[in-house]
Amino acid sequence: MAALIVAILVGVLVGWALFSPRASQAVPLSAEQQSWQNEILVSAVYDSGSLRPIAEEDGTIVWFATRDGGDIVCAIISDGETTAPACRERDVAIMRGLQTSLRREVDGGEGLVEAQILFDAEGDPAALTSHSLITRSSDDADS
C-alpha cells in the first residue's frame, strides 16, 4: 500500500513538473541595454507597456512589442547602434512567425544576428536566435 501511495505521489510530481504552466523567463538588461529600451519607447510607435525583452544573442537584445492595440505584433532586434523591427498582423504572425536580422561589426569582420519569433498555443512569443560571422576583416584574411 505504501508503495502505491509513493508511486502516485511521484506520478503527480512528475506530471506537475512536466506540464504545469511556466512563467516566461525575464531577460536581465544591463544599464546600457535599458537605455536601448528607453530609445525604442521614445519612438512612441508601440503600444504602451507592450515592449519587453525576450532574448539576448551575442550582445543584441530581441524585443517583442505590439502596435494598434495589439492588432500588429513586432520583433525588434537592437545592439544599441542599430534597431531592426519586423511587424505583422497578429493572426498572420501567429501562423508564420516573425523574423528580423541585424548586421554589425564584430571582432574579425561583419556578423549577422538573426531572430525568429514563434508563438505558443496561448499566443505568447518565444524567440529562436543565432549569430554568425559573414565576412572576415582583411587583416584576418591576410594572416
MODELLER restraints for C-alpha pairs under 7 A, 6 or more apart:
rsr = mdl.restraints
at = mdl.atoms
rsr.add(forms.Gaussian(group=physical.xy_distance, feature=features.Distance(at['CA:26:A'], at['CA:54:A']), mean=6.93, stdev=0.5))
rsr.add(forms.Gaussian(group=physical.xy_distance, feature=features.Distance(at['CA:27:A'], at['CA:53:A']), mean=5.92, stdev=0.5))
rsr.add(forms.Gaussian(group=physical.xy_distance, feature=features.Distance(at['CA:27:A'], at['CA:54:A']), mean=5.97, stdev=0.5))
rsr.add(forms.Gaussian(group=physical.xy_distance, feature=features.Distance(at['CA:27:A'], at['CA:55:A']), mean=6.18, stdev=0.5))
rsr.add(forms.Gaussian(group=physical.xy_distance, feature=features.Distance(at['CA:36:A'], at['CA:80:A']), mean=5.53, stdev=0.5))
rsr.add(forms.Gaussian(group=physical.xy_distance, feature=features.Distance(at['CA:45:A'], at['CA:67:A']), mean=6.90, stdev=0.5))
rsr.add(forms.Gaussian(group=physical.xy_distance, feature=features.Distance(at['CA:46:A'], at['CA:65:A']), mean=6.31, stdev=0.5))
rsr.add(forms.Gaussian(group=physical.xy_distance, feature=features.Distance(at['CA:46:A'], at['CA:66:A']), mean=5.67, stdev=0.5))
rsr.add(forms.Gaussian(group=physical.xy_distance, feature=features.Distance(at['CA:46:A'], at['CA:67:A']), mean=4.78, stdev=0.5))
rsr.add(forms.Gaussian(group=physical.xy_distance, feature=features.Distance(at['CA:47:A'], at['CA:66:A']), mean=5.55, stdev=0.5))
rsr.add(forms.Gaussian(group=physical.xy_distance, feature=features.Distance(at['CA:47:A'], at['CA:67:A']), mean=4.98, stdev=0.5))
rsr.add(forms.Gaussian(group=physical.xy_distance, feature=features.Distance(at['CA:47:A'], at['CA:68:A']), mean=6.74, stdev=0.5))
rsr.add(forms.Gaussian(group=physical.xy_distance, feature=features.Distance(at['CA:47:A'], at['CA:69:A']), mean=6.30, stdev=0.5))
rsr.add(forms.Gaussian(group=physical.xy_distance, feature=features.Distance(at['CA:50:A'], at['CA:65:A']), mean=4.89, stdev=0.5))
rsr.add(forms.Gaussian(group=physical.xy_distance, feature=features.Distance(at['CA:50:A'], at['CA:66:A']), mean=5.79, stdev=0.5))
rsr.add(forms.Gaussian(group=physical.xy_distance, feature=features.Distance(at['CA:51:A'], at['CA:63:A']), mean=6.56, stdev=0.5))
rsr.add(forms.Gaussian(group=physical.xy_distance, feature=features.Distance(at['CA:51:A'], at['CA:64:A']), mean=5.64, stdev=0.5))
rsr.add(forms.Gaussian(group=physical.xy_distance, feature=features.Distance(at['CA:51:A'], at['CA:65:A']), mean=4.30, stdev=0.5))
rsr.add(forms.Gaussian(group=physical.xy_distance, feature=features.Distance(at['CA:52:A'], at['CA:63:A']), mean=5.42, stdev=0.5))
rsr.add(forms.Gaussian(group=physical.xy_distance, feature=features.Distance(at['CA:52:A'], at['CA:64:A']), mean=5.48, stdev=0.5))
rsr.add(forms.Gaussian(group=physical.xy_distance, feature=features.Distance(at['CA:52:A'], at['CA:65:A']), mean=6.54, stdev=0.5))
rsr.add(forms.Gaussian(group=physical.xy_distance, feature=features.Distance(at['CA:53:A'], at['CA:61:A']), mean=6.58, stdev=0.5))
rsr.add(forms.Gaussian(group=physical.xy_distance, feature=features.Distance(at['CA:53:A'], at['CA:62:A']), mean=5.82, stdev=0.5))
rsr.add(forms.Gaussian(group=physical.xy_distance, feature=features.Distance(at['CA:53:A'], at['CA:63:A']), mean=4.22, stdev=0.5))
rsr.add(forms.Gaussian(group=physical.xy_distance, feature=features.Distance(at['CA:53:A'], at['CA:64:A']), mean=6.30, stdev=0.5))
rsr.add(forms.Gaussian(group=physical.xy_distance, feature=features.Distance(at['CA:54:A'], at['CA:62:A']), mean=5.83, stdev=0.5))
rsr.add(forms.Gaussian(group=physical.xy_distance, feature=features.Distance(at['CA:54:A'], at['CA:63:A']), mean=5.56, stdev=0.5))
rsr.add(forms.Gaussian(group=physical.xy_distance, feature=features.Distance(at['CA:54:A'], at['CA:64:A']), mean=6.59, stdev=0.5))
rsr.add(forms.Gaussian(group=physical.xy_distance, feature=features.Distance(at['CA:54:A'], at['CA:127:A']), mean=6.68, stdev=0.5))
rsr.add(forms.Gaussian(group=physical.xy_distance, feature=features.Distance(at['CA:55:A'], at['CA:61:A']), mean=5.96, stdev=0.5))
rsr.add(forms.Gaussian(group=physical.xy_distance, feature=features.Distance(at['CA:55:A'], at['CA:62:A']), mean=5.07, stdev=0.5))
rsr.add(forms.Gaussian(group=physical.xy_distance, feature=features.Distance(at['CA:55:A'], at['CA:127:A']), mean=6.29, stdev=0.5))
rsr.add(forms.Gaussian(group=physical.xy_distance, feature=features.Distance(at['CA:56:A'], at['CA:62:A']), mean=6.00, stdev=0.5))
rsr.add(forms.Gaussian(group=physical.xy_distance, feature=features.Distance(at['CA:57:A'], at['CA:129:A']), mean=6.37, stdev=0.5))
rsr.add(forms.Gaussian(group=physical.xy_distance, feature=features.Distance(at['CA:57:A'], at['CA:130:A']), mean=6.69, stdev=0.5))
rsr.add(forms.Gaussian(group=physical.xy_distance, feature=features.Distance(at['CA:58:A'], at['CA:131:A']), mean=6.81, stdev=0.5))
rsr.add(forms.Gaussian(group=physical.xy_distance, feature=features.Distance(at['CA:59:A'], at['CA:79:A']), mean=6.66, stdev=0.5))
rsr.add(forms.Gaussian(group=physical.xy_distance, feature=features.Distance(at['CA:60:A'], at['CA:77:A']), mean=6.75, stdev=0.5))
rsr.add(forms.Gaussian(group=physical.xy_distance, feature=features.Distance(at['CA:60:A'], at['CA:78:A']), mean=5.53, stdev=0.5))
rsr.add(forms.Gaussian(group=physical.xy_distance, feature=features.Distance(at['CA:60:A'], at['CA:79:A']), mean=4.55, stdev=0.5))
rsr.add(forms.Gaussian(group=physical.xy_distance, feature=features.Distance(at['CA:61:A'], at['CA:77:A']), mean=5.66, stdev=0.5))
rsr.add(forms.Gaussian(group=physical.xy_distance, feature=features.Distance(at['CA:61:A'], at['CA:78:A']), mean=5.48, stdev=0.5))
rsr.add(forms.Gaussian(group=physical.xy_distance, feature=features.Distance(at['CA:61:A'], at['CA:79:A']), mean=6.55, stdev=0.5))
rsr.add(forms.Gaussian(group=physical.xy_distance, feature=features.Distance(at['CA:62:A'], at['CA:75:A']), mean=6.84, stdev=0.5))
rsr.add(forms.Gaussian(group=physical.xy_distance, feature=features.Distance(at['CA:62:A'], at['CA:76:A']), mean=5.65, stdev=0.5))
rsr.add(forms.Gaussian(group=physical.xy_distance, feature=features.Distance(at['CA:62:A'], at['CA:77:A']), mean=4.49, stdev=0.5))
rsr.add(forms.Gaussian(group=physical.xy_distance, feature=features.Distance(at['CA:62:A'], at['CA:78:A']), mean=6.71, stdev=0.5))
rsr.add(forms.Gaussian(group=physical.xy_distance, feature=features.Distance(at['CA:63:A'], at['CA:75:A']), mean=5.79, stdev=0.5))
rsr.add(forms.Gaussian(group=physical.xy_distance, feature=features.Distance(at['CA:63:A'], at['CA:76:A']), mean=4.92, stdev=0.5))
rsr.add(forms.Gaussian(group=physical.xy_distance, feature=features.Distance(at['CA:63:A'], at['CA:77:A']), mean=6.16, stdev=0.5))
rsr.add(forms.Gaussian(group=physical.xy_distance, feature=features.Distance(at['CA:64:A'], at['CA:74:A']), mean=5.71, stdev=0.5))
rsr.add(forms.Gaussian(group=physical.xy_distance, feature=features.Distance(at['CA:64:A'], at['CA:75:A']), mean=4.98, stdev=0.5))
rsr.add(forms.Gaussian(group=physical.xy_distance, feature=features.Distance(at['CA:64:A'], at['CA:76:A']), mean=6.29, stdev=0.5))
rsr.add(forms.Gaussian(group=physical.xy_distance, feature=features.Distance(at['CA:65:A'], at['CA:73:A']), mean=5.98, stdev=0.5))
rsr.add(forms.Gaussian(group=physical.xy_distance, feature=features.Distance(at['CA:65:A'], at['CA:74:A']), mean=5.19, stdev=0.5))
rsr.add(forms.Gaussian(group=physical.xy_distance, feature=features.Distance(at['CA:65:A'], at['CA:75:A']), mean=6.76, stdev=0.5))
rsr.add(forms.Gaussian(group=physical.xy_distance, feature=features.Distance(at['CA:66:A'], at['CA:72:A']), mean=5.55, stdev=0.5))
rsr.add(forms.Gaussian(group=physical.xy_distance, feature=features.Distance(at['CA:66:A'], at['CA:73:A']), mean=4.40, stdev=0.5))
rsr.add(forms.Gaussian(group=physical.xy_distance, feature=features.Distance(at['CA:66:A'], at['CA:74:A']), mean=5.80, stdev=0.5))
rsr.add(forms.Gaussian(group=physical.xy_distance, feature=features.Distance(at['CA:67:A'], at['CA:73:A']), mean=6.34, stdev=0.5))
rsr.add(forms.Gaussian(group=physical.xy_distance, feature=features.Distance(at['CA:71:A'], at['CA:89:A']), mean=5.87, stdev=0.5))
rsr.add(forms.Gaussian(group=physical.xy_distance, feature=features.Distance(at['CA:71:A'], at['CA:90:A']), mean=5.47, stdev=0.5))
rsr.add(forms.Gaussian(group=physical.xy_distance, feature=features.Distance(at['CA:72:A'], at['CA:87:A']), mean=6.50, stdev=0.5))
rsr.add(forms.Gaussian(group=physical.xy_distance, feature=features.Distance(at['CA:72:A'], at['CA:88:A']), mean=5.47, stdev=0.5))
rsr.add(forms.Gaussian(group=physical.xy_distance, feature=features.Distance(at['CA:72:A'], at['CA:89:A']), mean=4.40, stdev=0.5))
rsr.add(forms.Gaussian(group=physical.xy_distance, feature=features.Distance(at['CA:72:A'], at['CA:90:A']), mean=5.15, stdev=0.5))
rsr.add(forms.Gaussian(group=physical.xy_distance, feature=features.Distance(at['CA:73:A'], at['CA:87:A']), mean=5.53, stdev=0.5))
rsr.add(forms.Gaussian(group=physical.xy_distance, feature=features.Distance(at['CA:73:A'], at['CA:88:A']), mean=5.67, stdev=0.5))
rsr.add(forms.Gaussian(group=physical.xy_distance, feature=features.Distance(at['CA:73:A'], at['CA:89:A']), mean=6.25, stdev=0.5))
rsr.add(forms.Gaussian(group=physical.xy_distance, feature=features.Distance(at['CA:73:A'], at['CA:90:A']), mean=5.48, stdev=0.5))
rsr.add(forms.Gaussian(group=physical.xy_distance, feature=features.Distance(at['CA:74:A'], at['CA:85:A']), mean=6.57, stdev=0.5))
rsr.add(forms.Gaussian(group=physical.xy_distance, feature=features.Distance(at['CA:74:A'], at['CA:86:A']), mean=5.49, stdev=0.5))
rsr.add(forms.Gaussian(group=physical.xy_distance, feature=features.Distance(at['CA:74:A'], at['CA:87:A']), mean=4.12, stdev=0.5))
rsr.add(forms.Gaussian(group=physical.xy_distance, feature=features.Distance(at['CA:74:A'], at['CA:88:A']), mean=6.57, stdev=0.5))
rsr.add(forms.Gaussian(group=physical.xy_distance, feature=features.Distance(at['CA:75:A'], at['CA:85:A']), mean=5.67, stdev=0.5))
rsr.add(forms.Gaussian(group=physical.xy_distance, feature=features.Distance(at['CA:75:A'], at['CA:86:A']), mean=5.29, stdev=0.5))
rsr.add(forms.Gaussian(group=physical.xy_distance, feature=features.Distance(at['CA:75:A'], at['CA:87:A']), mean=6.39, stdev=0.5))
rsr.add(forms.Gaussian(group=physical.xy_distance, feature=features.Distance(at['CA:75:A'], at['CA:98:A']), mean=6.36, stdev=0.5))
rsr.add(forms.Gaussian(group=physical.xy_distance, feature=features.Distance(at['CA:75:A'], at['CA:100:A']), mean=6.79, stdev=0.5))
rsr.add(forms.Gaussian(group=physical.xy_distance, feature=features.Distance(at['CA:75:A'], at['CA:117:A']), mean=6.83, stdev=0.5))
rsr.add(forms.Gaussian(group=physical.xy_distance, feature=features.Distance(at['CA:76:A'], at['CA:83:A']), mean=6.81, stdev=0.5))
rsr.add(forms.Gaussian(group=physical.xy_distance, feature=features.Distance(at['CA:76:A'], at['CA:84:A']), mean=5.61, stdev=0.5))
rsr.add(forms.Gaussian(group=physical.xy_distance, feature=features.Distance(at['CA:76:A'], at['CA:85:A']), mean=4.13, stdev=0.5))
rsr.add(forms.Gaussian(group=physical.xy_distance, feature=features.Distance(at['CA:76:A'], at['CA:86:A']), mean=6.32, stdev=0.5))
rsr.add(forms.Gaussian(group=physical.xy_distance, feature=features.Distance(at['CA:77:A'], at['CA:83:A']), mean=5.68, stdev=0.5))
rsr.add(forms.Gaussian(group=physical.xy_distance, feature=features.Distance(at['CA:77:A'], at['CA:84:A']), mean=5.27, stdev=0.5))
rsr.add(forms.Gaussian(group=physical.xy_distance, feature=features.Distance(at['CA:77:A'], at['CA:85:A']), mean=6.36, stdev=0.5))
rsr.add(forms.Gaussian(group=physical.xy_distance, feature=features.Distance(at['CA:77:A'], at['CA:100:A']), mean=6.93, stdev=0.5))
rsr.add(forms.Gaussian(group=physical.xy_distance, feature=features.Distance(at['CA:77:A'], at['CA:101:A']), mean=6.94, stdev=0.5))
rsr.add(forms.Gaussian(group=physical.xy_distance, feature=features.Distance(at['CA:77:A'], at['CA:102:A']), mean=6.92, stdev=0.5))
rsr.add(forms.Gaussian(group=physical.xy_distance, feature=features.Distance(at['CA:78:A'], at['CA:84:A']), mean=6.41, stdev=0.5))
rsr.add(forms.Gaussian(group=physical.xy_distance, feature=features.Distance(at['CA:84:A'], at['CA:100:A']), mean=6.70, stdev=0.5))
rsr.add(forms.Gaussian(group=physical.xy_distance, feature=features.Distance(at['CA:84:A'], at['CA:101:A']), mean=6.81, stdev=0.5))
rsr.add(forms.Gaussian(group=physical.xy_distance, feature=features.Distance(at['CA:84:A'], at['CA:102:A']), mean=6.43, stdev=0.5))
rsr.add(forms.Gaussian(group=physical.xy_distance, feature=features.Distance(at['CA:85:A'], at['CA:100:A']), mean=6.63, stdev=0.5))
rsr.add(forms.Gaussian(group=physical.xy_distance, feature=features.Distance(at['CA:86:A'], at['CA:98:A']), mean=6.70, stdev=0.5))
rsr.add(forms.Gaussian(group=physical.xy_distance, feature=features.Distance(at['CA:86:A'], at['CA:99:A']), mean=6.55, stdev=0.5))
rsr.add(forms.Gaussian(group=physical.xy_distance, feature=features.Distance(at['CA:86:A'], at['CA:100:A']), mean=5.78, stdev=0.5))
rsr.add(forms.Gaussian(group=physical.xy_distance, feature=features.Distance(at['CA:94:A'], at['CA:118:A']), mean=6.87, stdev=0.5))
rsr.add(forms.Gaussian(group=physical.xy_distance, feature=features.Distance(at['CA:94:A'], at['CA:119:A']), mean=5.64, stdev=0.5))
rsr.add(forms.Gaussian(group=physical.xy_distance, feature=features.Distance(at['CA:94:A'], at['CA:123:A']), mean=6.92, stdev=0.5))
rsr.add(forms.Gaussian(group=physical.xy_distance, feature=features.Distance(at['CA:97:A'], at['CA:116:A']), mean=6.85, stdev=0.5))
rsr.add(forms.Gaussian(group=physical.xy_distance, feature=features.Distance(at['CA:97:A'], at['CA:117:A']), mean=5.47, stdev=0.5))
rsr.add(forms.Gaussian(group=physical.xy_distance, feature=features.Distance(at['CA:97:A'], at['CA:118:A']), mean=4.71, stdev=0.5))
rsr.add(forms.Gaussian(group=physical.xy_distance, feature=features.Distance(at['CA:97:A'], at['CA:119:A']), mean=6.94, stdev=0.5))
rsr.add(forms.Gaussian(group=physical.xy_distance, feature=features.Distance(at['CA:98:A'], at['CA:116:A']), mean=5.50, stdev=0.5))
rsr.add(forms.Gaussian(group=physical.xy_distance, feature=features.Distance(at['CA:98:A'], at['CA:117:A']), mean=5.02, stdev=0.5))
rsr.add(forms.Gaussian(group=physical.xy_distance, feature=features.Distance(at['CA:98:A'], at['CA:118:A']), mean=6.78, stdev=0.5))
rsr.add(forms.Gaussian(group=physical.xy_distance, feature=features.Distance(at['CA:99:A'], at['CA:115:A']), mean=5.71, stdev=0.5))
rsr.add(forms.Gaussian(group=physical.xy_distance, feature=features.Distance(at['CA:99:A'], at['CA:116:A']), mean=4.36, stdev=0.5))
rsr.add(forms.Gaussian(group=physical.xy_distance, feature=features.Distance(at['CA:99:A'], at['CA:117:A']), mean=6.38, stdev=0.5))
rsr.add(forms.Gaussian(group=physical.xy_distance, feature=features.Distance(at['CA:100:A'], at['CA:114:A']), mean=5.99, stdev=0.5))
rsr.add(forms.Gaussian(group=physical.xy_distance, feature=features.Distance(at['CA:100:A'], at['CA:115:A']), mean=5.47, stdev=0.5))
rsr.add(forms.Gaussian(group=physical.xy_distance, feature=features.Distance(at['CA:100:A'], at['CA:116:A']), mean=6.58, stdev=0.5))
rsr.add(forms.Gaussian(group=physical.xy_distance, feature=features.Distance(at['CA:101:A'], at['CA:112:A']), mean=6.83, stdev=0.5))
rsr.add(forms.Gaussian(group=physical.xy_distance, feature=features.Distance(at['CA:101:A'], at['CA:113:A']), mean=5.51, stdev=0.5))
rsr.add(forms.Gaussian(group=physical.xy_distance, feature=features.Distance(at['CA:101:A'], at['CA:114:A']), mean=4.21, stdev=0.5))
rsr.add(forms.Gaussian(group=physical.xy_distance, feature=features.Distance(at['CA:101:A'], at['CA:115:A']), mean=6.08, stdev=0.5))
rsr.add(forms.Gaussian(group=physical.xy_distance, feature=features.Distance(at['CA:102:A'], at['CA:112:A']), mean=5.69, stdev=0.5))
rsr.add(forms.Gaussian(group=physical.xy_distance, feature=features.Distance(at['CA:102:A'], at['CA:113:A']), mean=5.25, stdev=0.5))
rsr.add(forms.Gaussian(group=physical.xy_distance, feature=features.Distance(at['CA:102:A'], at['CA:114:A']), mean=6.50, stdev=0.5))
rsr.add(forms.Gaussian(group=physical.xy_distance, feature=features.Distance(at['CA:103:A'], at['CA:110:A']), mean=6.88, stdev=0.5))
rsr.add(forms.Gaussian(group=physical.xy_distance, feature=features.Distance(at['CA:103:A'], at['CA:111:A']), mean=5.66, stdev=0.5))
rsr.add(forms.Gaussian(group=physical.xy_distance, feature=features.Distance(at['CA:103:A'], at['CA:112:A']), mean=4.53, stdev=0.5))
rsr.add(forms.Gaussian(group=physical.xy_distance, feature=features.Distance(at['CA:103:A'], at['CA:113:A']), mean=6.49, stdev=0.5))
rsr.add(forms.Gaussian(group=physical.xy_distance, feature=features.Distance(at['CA:104:A'], at['CA:110:A']), mean=5.67, stdev=0.5))
rsr.add(forms.Gaussian(group=physical.xy_distance, feature=features.Distance(at['CA:104:A'], at['CA:111:A']), mean=5.35, stdev=0.5))
rsr.add(forms.Gaussian(group=physical.xy_distance, feature=features.Distance(at['CA:104:A'], at['CA:112:A']), mean=6.42, stdev=0.5))
rsr.add(forms.Gaussian(group=physical.xy_distance, feature=features.Distance(at['CA:105:A'], at['CA:111:A']), mean=6.01, stdev=0.5))
rsr.add(forms.Gaussian(group=physical.xy_distance, feature=features.Distance(at['CA:108:A'], at['CA:136:A']), mean=5.48, stdev=0.5))
rsr.add(forms.Gaussian(group=physical.xy_distance, feature=features.Distance(at['CA:108:A'], at['CA:137:A']), mean=5.42, stdev=0.5))
rsr.add(forms.Gaussian(group=physical.xy_distance, feature=features.Distance(at['CA:108:A'], at['CA:140:A']), mean=6.40, stdev=0.5))
rsr.add(forms.Gaussian(group=physical.xy_distance, feature=features.Distance(at['CA:109:A'], at['CA:135:A']), mean=5.38, stdev=0.5))
rsr.add(forms.Gaussian(group=physical.xy_distance, feature=features.Distance(at['CA:109:A'], at['CA:136:A']), mean=4.22, stdev=0.5))
rsr.add(forms.Gaussian(group=physical.xy_distance, feature=features.Distance(at['CA:109:A'], at['CA:137:A']), mean=4.29, stdev=0.5))
rsr.add(forms.Gaussian(group=physical.xy_distance, feature=features.Distance(at['CA:110:A'], at['CA:133:A']), mean=6.02, stdev=0.5))
rsr.add(forms.Gaussian(group=physical.xy_distance, feature=features.Distance(at['CA:110:A'], at['CA:134:A']), mean=5.79, stdev=0.5))
rsr.add(forms.Gaussian(group=physical.xy_distance, feature=features.Distance(at['CA:110:A'], at['CA:135:A']), mean=5.16, stdev=0.5))
rsr.add(forms.Gaussian(group=physical.xy_distance, feature=features.Distance(at['CA:110:A'], at['CA:136:A']), mean=6.56, stdev=0.5))
rsr.add(forms.Gaussian(group=physical.xy_distance, feature=features.Distance(at['CA:111:A'], at['CA:131:A']), mean=6.96, stdev=0.5))
rsr.add(forms.Gaussian(group=physical.xy_distance, feature=features.Distance(at['CA:111:A'], at['CA:132:A']), mean=5.56, stdev=0.5))
rsr.add(forms.Gaussian(group=physical.xy_distance, feature=features.Distance(at['CA:111:A'], at['CA:133:A']), mean=4.35, stdev=0.5))
rsr.add(forms.Gaussian(group=physical.xy_distance, feature=features.Distance(at['CA:111:A'], at['CA:134:A']), mean=5.39, stdev=0.5))
rsr.add(forms.Gaussian(group=physical.xy_distance, feature=features.Distance(at['CA:112:A'], at['CA:131:A']), mean=5.50, stdev=0.5))
rsr.add(forms.Gaussian(group=physical.xy_distance, feature=features.Distance(at['CA:112:A'], at['CA:132:A']), mean=5.38, stdev=0.5))
rsr.add(forms.Gaussian(group=physical.xy_distance, feature=features.Distance(at['CA:112:A'], at['CA:133:A']), mean=6.38, stdev=0.5))
rsr.add(forms.Gaussian(group=physical.xy_distance, feature=features.Distance(at['CA:112:A'], at['CA:134:A']), mean=6.55, stdev=0.5))
rsr.add(forms.Gaussian(group=physical.xy_distance, feature=features.Distance(at['CA:113:A'], at['CA:130:A']), mean=5.79, stdev=0.5))
rsr.add(forms.Gaussian(group=physical.xy_distance, feature=features.Distance(at['CA:113:A'], at['CA:131:A']), mean=4.27, stdev=0.5))
rsr.add(forms.Gaussian(group=physical.xy_distance, feature=features.Distance(at['CA:113:A'], at['CA:132:A']), mean=6.65, stdev=0.5))
rsr.add(forms.Gaussian(group=physical.xy_distance, feature=features.Distance(at['CA:114:A'], at['CA:129:A']), mean=5.60, stdev=0.5))
rsr.add(forms.Gaussian(group=physical.xy_distance, feature=features.Distance(at['CA:114:A'], at['CA:130:A']), mean=5.37, stdev=0.5))
rsr.add(forms.Gaussian(group=physical.xy_distance, feature=features.Distance(at['CA:114:A'], at['CA:131:A']), mean=6.21, stdev=0.5))
rsr.add(forms.Gaussian(group=physical.xy_distance, feature=features.Distance(at['CA:115:A'], at['CA:127:A']), mean=6.47, stdev=0.5))
rsr.add(forms.Gaussian(group=physical.xy_distance, feature=features.Distance(at['CA:115:A'], at['CA:128:A']), mean=5.66, stdev=0.5))
rsr.add(forms.Gaussian(group=physical.xy_distance, feature=features.Distance(at['CA:115:A'], at['CA:129:A']), mean=4.44, stdev=0.5))
rsr.add(forms.Gaussian(group=physical.xy_distance, feature=features.Distance(at['CA:115:A'], at['CA:130:A']), mean=6.70, stdev=0.5))
rsr.add(forms.Gaussian(group=physical.xy_distance, feature=features.Distance(at['CA:116:A'], at['CA:127:A']), mean=5.62, stdev=0.5))
rsr.add(forms.Gaussian(group=physical.xy_distance, feature=features.Distance(at['CA:116:A'], at['CA:128:A']), mean=5.15, stdev=0.5))
rsr.add(forms.Gaussian(group=physical.xy_distance, feature=features.Distance(at['CA:116:A'], at['CA:129:A']), mean=6.42, stdev=0.5))
rsr.add(forms.Gaussian(group=physical.xy_distance, feature=features.Distance(at['CA:117:A'], at['CA:125:A']), mean=6.15, stdev=0.5))
rsr.add(forms.Gaussian(group=physical.xy_distance, feature=features.Distance(at['CA:117:A'], at['CA:126:A']), mean=5.52, stdev=0.5))
rsr.add(forms.Gaussian(group=physical.xy_distance, feature=features.Distance(at['CA:117:A'], at['CA:127:A']), mean=4.46, stdev=0.5))
rsr.add(forms.Gaussian(group=physical.xy_distance, feature=features.Distance(at['CA:117:A'], at['CA:128:A']), mean=6.31, stdev=0.5))
rsr.add(forms.Gaussian(group=physical.xy_distance, feature=features.Distance(at['CA:118:A'], at['CA:125:A']), mean=5.69, stdev=0.5))
rsr.add(forms.Gaussian(group=physical.xy_distance, feature=features.Distance(at['CA:118:A'], at['CA:126:A']), mean=5.44, stdev=0.5))
rsr.add(forms.Gaussian(group=physical.xy_distance, feature=features.Distance(at['CA:118:A'], at['CA:127:A']), mean=6.41, stdev=0.5))
rsr.add(forms.Gaussian(group=physical.xy_distance, feature=features.Distance(at['CA:119:A'], at['CA:125:A']), mean=4.52, stdev=0.5))
rsr.add(forms.Gaussian(group=physical.xy_distance, feature=features.Distance(at['CA:119:A'], at['CA:126:A']), mean=6.05, stdev=0.5))
